[in-house]
Amino acid sequence: MKRNRFASVWDAIENPKDAAILKVRAEVAHELVGEIERRKLTQGRAATLLAVTQPRISDLMRGRLDLFSLDTLIEMAGHVGFQVDIKLTKRRVA
C-alpha cells in the first residue's frame, strides 16, 4: 500500500471545501478550549457561560468536532467575547 505525504493534515482531505470547513471548525474549537482552560472553568460553569449543556462541553474538550456545526461553535465563541472573522482568498488555477 502506497503512503502519501502531505504538507498539512488538511491536504489529506480529498474535498477542498470539506477541508476548509473542518479547518475553521477546528480553529474555533481550539480557541474555545483554550479559553475554558485559561479561565479554569469546570465543564458545568463553561456550559452555563457558553449556553450549552455540560455533555456538549465534554464533547468539545474531547475534540468531537463532528458533533458541532460551524454556526454552533461561532455562537459559543461569541458568548466568551470572541469575534470570528473569515478571510477569503482566491485559489490559483493551474
Secondary structure, DSSP 4 states (H G I P E B T S, - for coil): -PPP--SSGGGGSS-HHHHHHHHHHHHHHHHHHHHHHHTT--HHHHHHHHTS-HHHHHHHHTT-GGG--HHHHHHHHHHTT--------PPPP-
